[in-house]
Amino acid sequence: MKKNLEFRYEHPASRTKHHASAEPFMRLGSVIGRVTLSKTVPALIGARWLIVSPFTRGHFQSGSQTPAGISNEASPVVYDSLGAGVGQTIGFVEGREAAQPFAEPTPIDAINAALVDEIFYSPFTK
């Protein structure tokens, strides 16, 4: 079942401390690799980790075409329980909200929250 989700793009540098903690939001990015850990905390044994290239405003301005290349932004390592593969577009959440799905406090900075099939972007015109 496909669901239409609405995303808004906001460059991370434009977030204020108050805004980041008051209203979490999802970012989109492309999976560019995987990470294998030799040791981890017990709560994360068997977890999958992805390296994600976050989309920038330029990626969205390319319309419905798949964004090419890697963004200039830092590539976060994202916890994945949904089974995303390299080359796939995902929606991920960063910060304390990333640890919310876990019953116990877990050291996670980013989590895969959505597997994205298509992006429809229609910028506002003035």
N, C-alpha and C positions, 0 to 999 in steps of 0.2 A: 504494500500500500504506500503510495507516494503522498507525502504531505508537503504543502507549500509553506515554507518557513520564511519569515522576513528577517533579513540581516541588515545591520547598519554598519558602515565602515567608519572607524574613527582611528586616526593614527595614534599609536601609543604615546608619542611625545606630547600630544594635546590633552592627555588625561591629567587631571589634578589628583592629588592624594585623596581628597574628599570624594571625587567622582569614582575613582577606581574602587573604593571600599563601599560606596553607597549603591552602586548599580553595576553588577557584573554583566559582561556581555561576551558573546561568542565571536571569535575571529576565524577566518577561513585561511586555509593554506594547503599546500601540496606536499604529500609525503615524499621525501627525497632519500630516505634510508631507514635502517633499523639499528638498534643498539642491543648488544648482548652483554649482560652483566655477569661477572664471575662470582660476586658476592653481593648480597642485598639484605635489607631488614626482613625479618620473617613474614611480615604482612604482604610483602611484594614478591615472594618466591613464585616463579612461574609467570610473572607479568611480562607483557609485550611492551616494547618501547619503540617509538618512532621519532625520526628526525624530520621536522616540518619546516618548510620554507613558507613563511607567512605571506599572504597576498598584500599588495600595496595598492594605493589608489590607481597606479598605472595598470595593474592587473585587471581591475574592474573596468577601466576605460577601454579595454580591448574588446568589450562586448561579450558575445557568447562564445568567442574563441577560447580554447584552453590556454591559460597563461604560459608563456614560454620562459624558460630560464629560472634562475634562483633570485630571490629578492635580496636587496642590500641589507635588510634587517637581520638581526641575529636569529638563528634557527633553533627554536626550543626543542628539548627532548620531551615528548608527550606520552603519557601512559595510555595504553590502548586495550580496551576490553571488547571492542566491536569488530576487530579483525580487518583493519584497513591495510591495504597493500601499497607498495611503492608506486608512485604515479597517481594515486587516488587523491581526490580533493576531500578534505575533512573540515569539520567545524570543531574548534577546540576552545576550552575555557582555561584561563590562567588564574593564579592567585589562590587564596584560601578556599574559594569555591570548588577548586579541583579536588580537594580532599573530602568534600561533602558526601559522596557515595559510600564512603567507608565507615564502618561502625566504630572503629578505633582511630585515634589520631594517626595519620599516615603522612610521611614526608613526600608529598607530591606537589609540584608547581604547576603542572598543566595536564589536562585530561582530554581525550578524544570524546566529544559529546555527540557527533553526528557524522554519518557517511553521506557525502553530498553527490547526488546524481547530476544535477544541472544547476547552473546559475543564470538567472534572468536579471539583468541590470538595466535600469532605465533611469539615467541621471535626470535630476531636475534641471529644467532650462529656465533662464531668466529673461 
